[in-house]
């Protein structure tokens, strides 16, 4: 072989493929180390894999496709720590684009599971169970949910409307609204509004508000003074004058505090929500919903994450907006339950 033929051979020779050693974290870490890194126990992850696995299957095993198990573990690492896809890929020795595709697949799989794990009570028995649990929590009657919004940091979005995402604290965010029950189970989530949007507007334009207005639930929500008082949403009195009004406010605080704790647990367990999410706002909203699915899944399988202290990050506007029909409901509550 002369020199020219040798050069031609080098140019056209097939590139040898390198198959990386994909380590399985379930085999590497102890139980405590695993839960700290992925937010769940090994048994919980295997249970989740049974449900989400069909959404992660590849059409073929060619090209050494990443298994559903490793896709899930890589993605849970991102949810748990908020690390970049490059670092998450290094965990199991895959390229960052592979880690990114796995993350997208897991998000889509969790969104497919959302109707199973995030749902308002839809029977009288379910509503009554929620009411009893809330009454034990704070002594507030007829409550089936606590509502609040919280800001989730995002990178400045592209386009001409990016300033809509700048909230009143000066950073870019999505303002996500959740409703939870007395056991911190998230029963509704809305995560598509930019950070400049007021909590009350998110509520007024939500499907769940229309369903409450139509009388589907036969119960109340409790929310802070960032919401307007209405027949279905009870807010605190800003200037309580009587003993009954003060008792009402105390019970309201004890009852509504559960949603603040839920946000605290959600952000501590899935620290991607605490950091600046560097994705398109639509994907950031999907990450929030997917995290809520994971949160409820953990409660469902008994894999609960505890937070000792919660700092309120989204203080409401202290301006009371009162709808007359809502005022009648609140006055009746104070008279019948809190004035004795």
C-alpha positions in Angstrom: 0.0 0.0 0.0 1.6 3.3 -1.1 1.3 6.5 0.8 -1.7 7.8 -1.2 -3.6 4.6 -0.7 -2.8 4.7 3.0 -4.2 8.3 3.3 -7.3 7.3 1.4 -7.8 4.3 3.8 -7.5 6.6 6.8 -10.0 9.0 5.5 -12.6 6.4 4.6 -12.0 3.9 7.4 -15.0 3.3 9.6 -14.9 5.0 13.0 -14.8 2.4 15.8 -17.7 2.9 18.2 -17.1 3.3 21.8 -19.7 1.6 24.1 -19.6 3.3 27.5 -19.9 1.4 30.7 -23.4 2.5 31.9 -23.4 2.1 35.6 -26.7 1.4 37.4 -27.0 3.6 40.5 -29.3 1.1 42.1 -26.4 -1.3 42.3 -23.8 1.3 43.3 -25.4 3.2 46.2 -26.7 2.2 49.6 -30.3 2.8 50.4 -29.6 6.1 52.2 -27.2 7.3 49.6 -29.6 6.5 46.8 -32.5 8.4 48.4 -30.4 11.4 49.0 -29.3 11.5 45.4 -32.6 10.7 43.7 -35.3 11.7 46.2 -36.9 8.3 46.5 -36.1 4.9 47.8 -35.0 2.1 45.5 -38.4 0.3 45.9 -40.3 3.5 45.0 -38.2 4.0 41.9 -38.9 0.5 40.8 -42.6 1.0 41.4 -42.6 4.2 39.4 -40.7 2.4 36.6 -43.5 -0.1 36.2 -45.9 2.7 35.4 -43.7 5.0 33.4 -41.6 2.3 31.7 -44.0 1.9 28.6 -43.5 5.6 27.8 -39.8 5.2 27.8 -39.4 2.2 25.6 -37.4 2.5 22.3 -38.7 1.1 19.1 -35.5 -0.8 18.7 -32.5 -2.0 20.7 -30.1 -0.8 18.0 -27.4 1.8 18.8 -27.2 0.7 22.4 -30.4 2.6 23.4 -30.7 3.8 27.0 -32.9 1.5 29.0 -36.1 2.9 30.6 -34.5 2.3 34.1 -31.5 4.4 33.3 -33.6 7.1 31.6 -35.7 7.4 34.8 -32.7 7.4 37.1 -30.9 10.1 35.0 -34.0 12.2 35.0 -34.7 11.8 38.7 -31.2 13.0 39.4 -32.0 16.2 37.4 -35.3 16.7 39.3 -33.6 16.1 42.6 -30.6 18.3 42.3 -31.2 20.7 39.3 -27.9 19.7 37.8 -27.1 20.2 34.1 -27.8 17.4 31.7 -24.0 17.2 31.1 -23.5 16.3 34.8 -26.5 14.0 34.9 -25.2 12.2 31.8 -21.8 11.7 33.5 -23.6 9.8 36.3 -24.4 6.9 33.9 -21.8 7.6 31.3 -24.0 9.0 28.5 -23.7 12.1 26.4 -25.6 15.2 27.5 -27.9 15.0 24.5 -28.8 11.5 25.4 -29.5 12.7 29.0 -31.6 15.5 27.6 -33.7 13.2 25.5 -34.2 10.9 28.5 -35.3 13.9 30.6 -37.8 14.9 27.9 -39.2 11.4 27.7 -39.6 11.1 31.5 -41.3 14.5 31.6 -43.8 13.4 28.9 -44.4 10.1 30.7 -45.1 11.9 34.0 -47.5 14.2 32.2 -49.3 11.2 30.9 -49.7 10.0 34.5 -50.9 13.4 35.7 -54.7 12.6 35.5 -54.1 9.5 37.7 -52.2 11.4 40.4 -53.5 15.0 40.3 -57.3 15.2 40.5 -59.9 17.1 42.5 -62.3 15.1 44.6 -65.3 14.2 42.4 -67.6 12.2 44.7 -69.5 13.2 47.9 -67.5 10.6 49.8 -64.2 12.1 48.7 -65.3 15.6 49.4 -66.5 14.7 52.9 -63.2 12.9 53.6 -61.3 16.1 52.6 -63.5 18.2 54.8 -63.0 16.0 57.9 -59.2 16.1 57.4 -59.1 19.9 57.1 -61.4 20.3 60.1 -59.0 18.2 62.2 -56.2 20.4 60.9 -57.5 23.8 61.9 -61.1 23.6 62.9 -62.3 25.3 59.7 -65.5 23.7 58.4 -66.4 22.7 54.8 -62.9 23.0 53.3 -61.8 20.7 50.6 -58.6 22.5 49.5 -56.0 25.2 50.2 -54.9 27.3 47.3 -51.8 29.5 46.7 -49.3 30.5 44.1 -45.5 30.4 44.1 -42.8 31.8 41.8 -40.4 29.4 40.0 -37.3 31.0 38.6 -36.6 30.7 34.9 -34.0 32.0 32.5 -35.0 35.2 30.6 -37.2 33.8 27.8 -36.5 34.8 24.1 -38.9 37.0 22.2 -40.5 40.3 22.5 -42.7 39.5 25.5 -40.1 38.3 27.9 -40.8 41.2 30.4 -44.1 39.5 31.1 -42.1 36.9 33.0 -40.4 39.4 35.3 -42.3 39.3 38.6 -42.6 42.1 41.2 -39.4 40.9 42.9 -37.5 41.6 39.7 -36.6 38.1 38.5 -38.0 36.0 35.7 -40.4 33.3 36.8 -43.5 31.3 36.2 -46.3 31.9 38.8 -47.7 28.4 39.4 -50.9 27.8 41.4 -51.7 24.7 43.3 -54.6 23.4 45.4 -53.7 20.7 48.0 -55.6 18.8 50.6 -54.8 18.4 54.3 -52.4 15.6 53.6 -50.3 17.7 51.2 -51.6 15.9 48.2 -51.8 18.3 45.2 -55.2 18.1 43.7 -54.8 20.8 41.0 -51.9 22.7 39.4 -51.8 25.5 36.9 -48.3 26.3 35.7 -48.5 28.3 32.4 -48.7 31.9 33.6 -45.8 34.4 33.5 -44.4 35.8 36.7 -46.0 39.2 36.4 -49.5 37.6 36.6 -51.4 38.2 39.8 -52.6 35.1 41.8 -56.2 36.2 41.5 -56.0 36.4 37.7 -54.7 32.9 37.5 -57.6 31.7 39.6 -60.2 33.6 37.8 -59.1 32.1 34.4 -58.7 28.6 35.6 -61.0 25.7 34.8 -61.3 24.7 38.4 -62.6 28.1 39.3 -65.4 27.7 36.8 -66.2 24.3 38.2 -66.4 25.7 41.7 -68.6 28.5 40.4 -70.9 25.9 38.9 -71.2 24.2 42.3 -69.6 20.9 41.3 -67.6 20.5 44.6 -69.9 21.5 47.4 -67.0 22.8 49.5 -64.7 25.7 50.1 -61.1 26.7 49.4 -59.0 28.8 51.7 -56.5 31.3 50.2 -54.6 34.3 51.3 -55.5 38.0 50.7 -54.0 37.9 47.2 -57.3 36.3 46.1 -60.7 37.9 46.0 -63.2 36.7 48.6 -65.9 34.7 46.8 -68.6 32.1 47.8 -66.1 29.3 47.1 -62.8 30.9 48.2 -62.5 32.2 51.8 -59.8 34.7 52.6 -58.7 36.2 55.9 -60.1 39.4 57.4 -57.4 42.1 57.2 -58.8 44.0 60.2 -60.6 41.6 62.6 -62.6 43.4 65.2 -64.7 40.8 67.1 -63.6 37.6 68.9 -65.4 35.6 66.3 -63.5 37.2 63.5 -60.2 36.6 65.3 -61.1 32.9 65.8 -62.0 32.8 62.1 -58.6 34.2 61.2 -56.7 31.8 63.5 -58.5 28.8 62.0 -57.9 30.1 58.5 -54.2 30.5 59.1 -53.9 27.0 60.5 -55.8 25.5 57.6 -54.1 27.5 54.8 -50.6 26.8 56.1 -50.7 23.4 54.6 -50.3 24.8 51.1 -47.2 26.7 52.1 -45.7 23.5 53.5 -46.6 21.7 50.3 -44.7 24.2 48.3 -41.8 23.9 50.7 -41.7 20.1 50.4 -42.0 20.3 46.6 -39.0 22.7 46.2 -36.8 20.9 48.8 -37.4 17.5 47.3 -37.1 18.6 43.7 -34.4 21.2 43.8 -34.7 21.9 40.1 -37.7 24.0 41.2 -35.5 26.1 43.5 -32.9 26.9 40.9 -33.2 28.9 37.7 -34.7 26.5 35.1 -32.9 27.2 31.8 -35.5 25.9 29.4 -38.3 27.4 27.4 -41.2 28.5 29.6 -43.5 25.8 28.3 -41.0 23.1 29.3 -40.5 24.8 32.7 -44.3 24.6 33.2 -44.2 20.9 32.3 -41.4 20.3 34.8 -43.5 21.9 37.6 -46.5 19.6 36.7 -44.2 16.6 36.5 -42.7 17.4 39.9 -46.2 17.5 41.3 -46.9 14.1 39.9 -43.7 12.8 41.6 -44.7 14.5 44.8 -48.1 12.8 44.9 -46.6 9.5 43.8 -44.3 9.6 46.8 -47.2 10.2 49.2 -49.2 7.4 47.5 -46.4 4.8 48.1 -45.5 6.1 51.6 -42.2 7.6 50.5 -42.8 11.0 52.2 -40.3 13.8 52.3 -40.2 16.0 55.5 -39.4 19.7 55.7 -39.0 21.2 59.2 -39.4 24.9 58.3 -41.1 26.6 55.4 -40.4 30.3 54.5 -43.2 32.0 52.6 -41.7 33.2 49.3 -44.8 34.7 47.7 -46.3 37.2 50.2 -49.7 38.4 49.0 -50.9 41.9 48.3 -52.6 43.1 51.4 -55.6 44.5 49.6 -58.9 42.8 50.4 -61.2 42.3 47.4 -64.6 41.3 48.5 -67.5 39.9 46.5 -70.8 40.5 48.2 -71.9 36.8 47.9 -68.6 35.7 49.3 -68.9 38.2 52.2 -72.3 36.6 53.0 -70.7 33.2 53.2 -67.9 34.4 55.3 -70.2 36.2 57.7 -72.3 33.1 58.1 -69.3 31.0 58.9 -68.1 33.5 61.5 -71.6 33.7 63.1 -72.3 29.9 63.1 -68.9 28.5 63.8 -66.6 31.0 65.4 -68.7 33.4 67.5 -69.6 30.9 70.3 
